[in-house]
Amino acid sequence: MDYITFGNTGLRVSRLAVGTGTHGWAGRSDQTALGLDGLAQLLRRAYDLGVNFWDTADAYGSHPHVARALQGLPREQVVIATKTMARKGPDIVRDLARFRKELHTDVLDIVLLHALSDAHWPQKYLEAMEALTRAREAGIVRAVGFSCHGLGALRTAVETPWVDVVLVRINHAGVNMDASPASVAPMIEQLHTAGKAIYGMKVLGCGALKGDARRAIEYVLRLGTVHAFTIGMTNLTQLDENVRLVEELAPKYPLNS
């Protein structure tokens, strides 16, 4: 498995991340439908294959599954990204305390403000950003950022120093994206140049592009600006195949310097 320094976060992650939120919202997802042991088994198999980057969120209801998978593993060897829907400072503080308890971890590697679309999000959610900054300074969180659901929000991130990490929708066909690949890719390049850590979602278009996973994965790697990308898988066959593709393709497409 190919590993990469994740922007300026100090984290080292596999190019492939395991997603736990396919069709995820309201406390469930296709992955949590596998059950505690089912998803934990998938995550542990990913770890055995060298995938050390796991993507979760409060909205997916997958924290307990991740905690189960972590049992017996060296915590420092797994990078966990989670997301909060909180928008007020006190709610952020409560969420962080709950997330640490649910995930059975003292430190949260990456915490993202979930599903931002408004171009003015730094003004609207300053209180939440400040709470996450304090948590980062206290060592409770290692890196902060947001998951993007709008081109305006993505454009704003380029000029927002607060952002360590951006989760962005990207695929070659424009399926379930915020705008066309031709519009999103230049924004990603600007974020990369600004030193942000970038990981992609919807690489397989929520399954719409799984018929040619090789092409979909190769497109994102070829951009040279996406550090890693998350794919939501529901069985070991899918996991093994996607790992094989990333192992084969990633060395051909190093990140732009």
BADO-206396 format. One record per residue (C-alpha): x, y, z. Coordinates in nm, 2 decimals. Each point is the difference from the previous one (the first is absolute). Layout:
# BADO-206396
r xx:X yy:Y zz:Z
...
***
This chain:
# BADO-206396
r xx:0.00 yy:0.00 zz:0.00
r xx:0.12 yy:0.35 zz:-0.09
r xx:0.02 yy:0.25 zz:0.29
r xx:0.01 yy:0.38 zz:-0.01
r xx:0.07 yy:0.28 zz:0.23
r xx:-0.34 yy:0.16 zz:0.04
r xx:0.04 yy:0.36 zz:-0.08
r xx:0.14 yy:0.20 zz:0.30
r xx:-0.18 yy:-0.21 zz:0.26
r xx:0.30 yy:-0.22 zz:0.10
r xx:-0.21 yy:-0.31 zz:-0.07
r xx:0.11 yy:-0.28 zz:-0.23
r xx:-0.29 yy:-0.17 zz:-0.18
r xx:-0.06 yy:-0.27 zz:-0.25
r xx:-0.11 yy:0.13 zz:-0.34
r xx:-0.32 yy:-0.21 zz:0.04
r xx:-0.23 yy:0.07 zz:0.29
r xx:-0.29 yy:-0.23 zz:0.11
r xx:-0.33 yy:0.19 zz:0.00
r xx:-0.28 yy:-0.09 zz:0.24
r xx:-0.26 yy:0.24 zz:-0.13
r xx:-0.14 yy:-0.12 zz:-0.34
r xx:-0.36 yy:0.13 zz:-0.01
r xx:0.08 yy:0.10 zz:0.36
r xx:-0.22 yy:0.24 zz:0.20
r xx:-0.23 yy:0.00 zz:0.31
r xx:0.23 yy:-0.25 zz:0.18
r xx:0.03 yy:-0.27 zz:-0.26
r xx:0.17 yy:-0.09 zz:-0.32
r xx:0.06 yy:-0.30 zz:-0.23
r xx:0.30 yy:-0.08 zz:0.20
r xx:-0.16 yy:0.01 zz:0.34
r xx:-0.27 yy:-0.23 zz:-0.14
r xx:0.27 yy:-0.27 zz:0.01
r xx:-0.02 yy:0.01 zz:0.38
r xx:0.26 yy:0.06 zz:0.27
r xx:0.20 yy:-0.31 zz:-0.08
r xx:-0.05 yy:0.02 zz:-0.37
r xx:0.14 yy:0.35 zz:-0.05
r xx:0.27 yy:-0.06 zz:0.26
r xx:0.11 yy:-0.30 zz:-0.19
r xx:0.02 yy:0.20 zz:-0.32
r xx:0.20 yy:0.28 zz:0.17
r xx:0.24 yy:-0.25 zz:0.15
r xx:0.05 yy:-0.17 zz:-0.33
r xx:0.08 yy:0.35 zz:-0.15
r xx:0.26 yy:0.05 zz:0.27
r xx:0.16 yy:-0.33 zz:-0.07
r xx:0.02 yy:0.11 zz:-0.37
r xx:0.17 yy:0.32 zz:0.10
r xx:-0.30 yy:0.24 zz:-0.01
r xx:0.06 yy:0.21 zz:0.31
r xx:-0.25 yy:0.28 zz:-0.08
r xx:-0.36 yy:-0.05 zz:0.12
r xx:-0.27 yy:0.25 zz:-0.07
r xx:-0.30 yy:0.03 zz:0.23
r xx:-0.26 yy:0.25 zz:0.12
r xx:-0.25 yy:0.05 zz:0.27
r xx:-0.28 yy:0.02 zz:-0.27
r xx:0.09 yy:-0.35 zz:-0.12
r xx:-0.03 yy:-0.17 zz:0.35
r xx:0.33 yy:-0.18 zz:-0.07
r xx:0.21 yy:0.11 zz:0.31
r xx:-0.08 yy:-0.32 zz:0.19
r xx:0.10 yy:-0.21 zz:-0.30
r xx:0.33 yy:0.18 zz:-0.03
r xx:0.06 yy:-0.04 zz:0.38
r xx:-0.06 yy:-0.38 zz:-0.03
r xx:0.25 yy:-0.02 zz:-0.29
r xx:0.26 yy:0.19 zz:0.20
r xx:0.00 yy:-0.25 zz:0.28
r xx:0.34 yy:-0.17 zz:0.02
r xx:0.15 yy:0.23 zz:-0.27
r xx:0.28 yy:0.25 zz:0.07
r xx:-0.21 yy:0.32 zz:0.01
r xx:0.28 yy:0.22 zz:-0.13
r xx:0.01 yy:-0.21 zz:-0.32
r xx:-0.35 yy:0.10 zz:-0.11
r xx:-0.11 yy:0.34 zz:-0.11
r xx:-0.37 yy:0.07 zz:0.07
r xx:-0.20 yy:0.28 zz:-0.16
r xx:-0.34 yy:0.09 zz:0.14
r xx:-0.25 yy:0.27 zz:-0.06
r xx:-0.24 yy:0.21 zz:0.21
r xx:-0.32 yy:0.18 zz:-0.09
r xx:0.04 yy:0.23 zz:0.29
r xx:0.02 yy:0.37 zz:-0.08
r xx:0.03 yy:0.17 zz:0.34
r xx:0.30 yy:-0.01 zz:0.23
r xx:-0.16 yy:-0.18 zz:0.30
r xx:-0.15 yy:-0.26 zz:-0.24
r xx:0.35 yy:-0.06 zz:-0.15
r xx:0.14 yy:-0.05 zz:0.35
r xx:-0.27 yy:-0.25 zz:0.09
r xx:0.04 yy:-0.18 zz:-0.33
r xx:0.37 yy:-0.04 zz:0.05
r xx:-0.04 yy:-0.14 zz:0.34
r xx:-0.26 yy:-0.25 zz:-0.12
r xx:0.20 yy:-0.09 zz:-0.31
r xx:0.31 yy:-0.08 zz:0.21
r xx:-0.22 yy:-0.22 zz:0.22
r xx:-0.17 yy:-0.18 zz:-0.29
r xx:0.33 yy:-0.06 zz:-0.18
r xx:0.18 yy:-0.10 zz:0.32
r xx:0.29 yy:0.24 zz:-0.08
r xx:0.16 yy:0.30 zz:0.18
r xx:0.09 yy:0.18 zz:-0.32
r xx:-0.21 yy:0.05 zz:-0.32
r xx:0.23 yy:0.01 zz:-0.30
r xx:-0.23 yy:0.20 zz:-0.23
r xx:-0.33 yy:0.18 zz:0.08
r xx:-0.19 yy:0.16 zz:-0.29
r xx:-0.30 yy:0.23 zz:0.00
r xx:-0.24 yy:-0.22 zz:-0.20
r xx:-0.17 yy:0.10 zz:-0.32
r xx:0.08 yy:0.36 zz:-0.05
r xx:-0.13 yy:0.17 zz:-0.32
r xx:-0.03 yy:0.37 zz:0.07
r xx:0.29 yy:0.21 zz:-0.13
r xx:-0.02 yy:0.21 zz:0.32
r xx:0.04 yy:-0.29 zz:0.23
r xx:0.31 yy:0.15 zz:0.19
r xx:-0.22 yy:0.30 zz:0.11
r xx:-0.31 yy:-0.21 zz:0.07
r xx:0.18 yy:-0.27 zz:0.20
r xx:0.29 yy:0.20 zz:0.16
r xx:-0.11 yy:-0.12 zz:0.35
r xx:0.03 yy:-0.37 zz:-0.10
r xx:0.34 yy:0.07 zz:-0.17
r xx:0.13 yy:0.17 zz:0.31
r xx:-0.11 yy:-0.30 zz:0.22
r xx:0.18 yy:-0.24 zz:-0.23
r xx:0.31 yy:0.22 zz:0.01
r xx:0.00 yy:-0.01 zz:0.38
r xx:-0.03 yy:-0.38 zz:-0.02
r xx:0.29 yy:-0.02 zz:-0.24
r xx:0.21 yy:0.22 zz:0.22
r xx:-0.09 yy:-0.21 zz:0.30
r xx:0.11 yy:-0.32 zz:-0.18
r xx:-0.35 yy:-0.15 zz:-0.01
r xx:-0.01 yy:0.03 zz:-0.38
r xx:0.29 yy:-0.02 zz:-0.24
r xx:-0.15 yy:0.16 zz:-0.31
r xx:-0.32 yy:0.19 zz:-0.09
r xx:-0.19 yy:0.08 zz:-0.32
r xx:-0.32 yy:-0.07 zz:-0.18
r xx:-0.18 yy:-0.22 zz:-0.24
r xx:-0.11 yy:0.19 zz:-0.30
r xx:-0.34 yy:0.00 zz:-0.16
r xx:0.01 yy:0.31 zz:-0.21
r xx:0.25 yy:0.16 zz:-0.24
r xx:-0.03 yy:0.34 zz:0.18
r xx:0.11 yy:-0.16 zz:0.32
r xx:0.29 yy:-0.17 zz:-0.17
r xx:0.11 yy:0.33 zz:-0.16
r xx:-0.01 yy:0.17 zz:0.34
r xx:0.22 yy:-0.27 zz:0.15
r xx:0.30 yy:0.10 zz:-0.22
r xx:0.02 yy:0.33 zz:0.19
r xx:-0.08 yy:-0.13 zz:0.35
r xx:0.31 yy:-0.07 zz:0.20
r xx:-0.20 yy:-0.18 zz:0.27
r xx:-0.06 yy:-0.30 zz:-0.24
r xx:0.24 yy:-0.29 zz:0.05
r xx:-0.20 yy:-0.26 zz:-0.19
r xx:-0.26 yy:0.00 zz:-0.27
r xx:-0.22 yy:-0.29 zz:-0.10
r xx:-0.13 yy:0.07 zz:-0.36
r xx:-0.22 yy:-0.18 zz:-0.25
r xx:0.19 yy:-0.10 zz:-0.31
r xx:-0.03 yy:-0.25 zz:-0.28
r xx:0.06 yy:0.00 zz:-0.38
r xx:-0.38 yy:-0.01 zz:-0.09
r xx:-0.13 yy:0.28 zz:0.23
r xx:-0.23 yy:-0.24 zz:0.18
r xx:-0.13 yy:0.13 zz:0.33
r xx:0.24 yy:0.29 zz:-0.01
r xx:-0.03 yy:0.37 zz:0.09
r xx:0.09 yy:0.10 zz:-0.36
r xx:0.16 yy:-0.14 zz:-0.30
r xx:0.35 yy:-0.16 zz:0.03
r xx:0.13 yy:0.29 zz:-0.22
r xx:-0.12 yy:0.24 zz:0.27
r xx:0.10 yy:-0.19 zz:0.31
r xx:0.35 yy:-0.13 zz:-0.11
r xx:0.15 yy:0.36 zz:-0.02
r xx:-0.13 yy:0.07 zz:0.35
r xx:0.16 yy:-0.31 zz:0.13
r xx:0.33 yy:0.10 zz:-0.16
r xx:-0.02 yy:0.34 zz:0.17
r xx:-0.06 yy:-0.17 zz:0.34
r xx:0.29 yy:-0.23 zz:-0.06
r xx:0.23 yy:0.29 zz:-0.08
r xx:-0.12 yy:0.17 zz:0.32
r xx:0.12 yy:-0.30 zz:0.20
r xx:-0.34 yy:-0.14 zz:0.09
r xx:-0.05 yy:-0.37 zz:0.05
r xx:-0.25 yy:-0.12 zz:-0.25
r xx:-0.19 yy:-0.33 zz:-0.02
r xx:-0.27 yy:-0.09 zz:-0.25
r xx:-0.34 yy:-0.15 zz:0.04
r xx:-0.25 yy:-0.13 zz:-0.26
r xx:0.29 yy:-0.13 zz:-0.20
r xx:-0.23 yy:-0.28 zz:-0.12
r xx:-0.30 yy:0.22 zz:-0.01
r xx:-0.18 yy:-0.18 zz:0.29
r xx:0.04 yy:-0.32 zz:-0.20
r xx:-0.11 yy:0.14 zz:-0.34
r xx:0.35 yy:-0.03 zz:-0.13
r xx:0.10 yy:-0.33 zz:0.16
r xx:-0.03 yy:-0.18 zz:-0.33
r xx:0.33 yy:0.16 zz:-0.10
r xx:0.17 yy:0.06 zz:0.34
r xx:0.34 yy:0.00 zz:-0.17
r xx:-0.08 yy:0.30 zz:-0.21
r xx:-0.16 yy:0.18 zz:0.29
r xx:0.29 yy:-0.05 zz:0.24
r xx:0.26 yy:0.08 zz:-0.27
r xx:-0.17 yy:0.33 zz:-0.08
r xx:0.03 yy:0.12 zz:0.36
r xx:0.36 yy:-0.11 zz:0.03
r xx:0.09 yy:0.16 zz:-0.33
r xx:-0.11 yy:0.34 zz:0.13
r xx:0.32 yy:0.00 zz:0.22
r xx:-0.17 yy:0.22 zz:0.26
r xx:-0.22 yy:-0.24 zz:0.20
r xx:0.19 yy:-0.15 zz:0.29
r xx:-0.24 yy:-0.28 zz:0.07
r xx:-0.35 yy:-0.10 zz:-0.08
r xx:-0.27 yy:-0.19 zz:0.18
r xx:-0.21 yy:-0.29 zz:-0.15
r xx:-0.29 yy:-0.15 zz:0.18
r xx:0.02 yy:-0.38 zz:-0.03
r xx:-0.24 yy:-0.26 zz:0.14
r xx:0.19 yy:-0.32 zz:-0.05
r xx:0.35 yy:-0.15 zz:0.00
r xx:0.00 yy:-0.06 zz:-0.37
r xx:-0.06 yy:0.37 zz:-0.07
r xx:0.27 yy:0.09 zz:0.25
r xx:0.26 yy:-0.24 zz:-0.15
r xx:-0.07 yy:0.12 zz:-0.35
r xx:0.03 yy:0.37 zz:0.09
r xx:0.32 yy:-0.05 zz:0.20
r xx:0.14 yy:-0.19 zz:-0.30
r xx:-0.08 yy:0.29 zz:-0.24
r xx:0.15 yy:0.26 zz:0.23
r xx:0.31 yy:-0.20 zz:0.06
r xx:0.04 yy:-0.04 zz:-0.38
r xx:-0.09 yy:0.36 zz:-0.10
r xx:0.12 yy:0.23 zz:0.28
r xx:0.38 yy:-0.04 zz:-0.07
r xx:-0.06 yy:0.12 zz:-0.36
r xx:-0.16 yy:0.33 zz:0.11
r xx:0.20 yy:0.17 zz:0.28
r xx:-0.13 yy:0.31 zz:0.16
r xx:0.10 yy:0.33 zz:-0.16
r xx:0.27 yy:0.18 zz:0.19
***
